[in-house]
């Protein structure tokens, strides 16, 4: 029982720490986060740093190979173009 409690405590602590890190990232003007939705269902996301760098693009496994990643990339290209990033 003690082991389970410790694991749950650690997971909850890590979860809170991760939330705080992402809150600070979301409020940082150097980053853009895009959420891809279809009928209010989250399908994927992109994390962009305004320095010619994409941190991560992820699409829900069951929605891959359907053009959603390409849609995110089109949006990213548009954002980069608007900001003068080649």
C-alpha positions in Angstrom: 0.0 0.0 0.0 2.8 2.4 0.8 4.5 1.9 -2.6 1.2 2.7 -4.4 0.8 5.8 -2.3 4.4 7.0 -3.0 3.9 6.4 -6.7 0.6 8.3 -6.8 2.2 11.1 -4.8 5.2 11.3 -7.2 2.9 11.2 -10.2 0.7 14.0 -8.8 3.7 16.1 -7.9 5.2 15.6 -11.4 1.9 16.4 -13.0 1.7 19.7 -11.0 5.3 20.5 -12.0 4.6 19.8 -15.6 1.4 22.0 -15.5 3.4 24.9 -14.1 6.1 24.5 -16.8 3.5 24.5 -19.6 1.7 27.5 -18.1 5.0 29.4 -18.3 5.6 28.2 -21.8 2.1 29.1 -23.0 2.5 32.6 -21.6 5.9 33.0 -23.3 5.7 35.1 -26.5 8.5 33.1 -28.0 6.3 30.0 -28.3 3.1 29.3 -30.2 1.0 26.2 -29.5 -1.6 25.1 -32.1 -4.3 22.7 -31.3 -5.9 20.7 -34.1 -9.5 19.9 -33.6 -12.3 18.3 -35.6 -15.9 18.7 -34.3 -14.4 19.8 -30.9 -12.3 16.5 -30.7 -8.6 17.2 -30.1 -6.6 15.4 -32.9 -3.1 16.8 -32.5 -1.0 19.8 -31.7 2.2 21.7 -32.7 4.7 23.5 -30.4 6.6 26.2 -32.3 9.4 28.4 -31.1 9.8 31.7 -32.9 13.3 30.9 -33.9 12.9 28.9 -37.0 12.3 25.8 -34.9 9.4 23.5 -34.4 9.6 21.7 -31.1 7.0 19.0 -31.7 4.1 18.0 -33.9 1.8 15.2 -32.7 -1.3 13.7 -34.2 -3.5 11.2 -32.4 -2.5 7.8 -33.6 -5.9 6.8 -35.0 -6.0 10.1 -37.0 -2.6 9.8 -38.7 -2.1 9.6 -42.4 -5.2 11.7 -43.0 -3.6 15.0 -43.8 -3.9 16.5 -40.3 -0.1 16.9 -40.0 0.0 18.6 -43.4 -2.8 21.0 -42.2 -0.7 21.9 -39.1 2.4 22.4 -41.3 0.5 24.8 -43.6 -0.5 26.8 -40.6 3.1 26.8 -39.3 4.3 28.0 -42.7 1.8 30.8 -42.7 2.8 31.9 -39.2 6.5 31.8 -40.2 5.8 33.8 -43.4 3.9 36.4 -41.5 6.8 36.8 -39.1 9.4 37.0 -41.9 10.9 33.6 -41.1 12.1 31.6 -44.2 
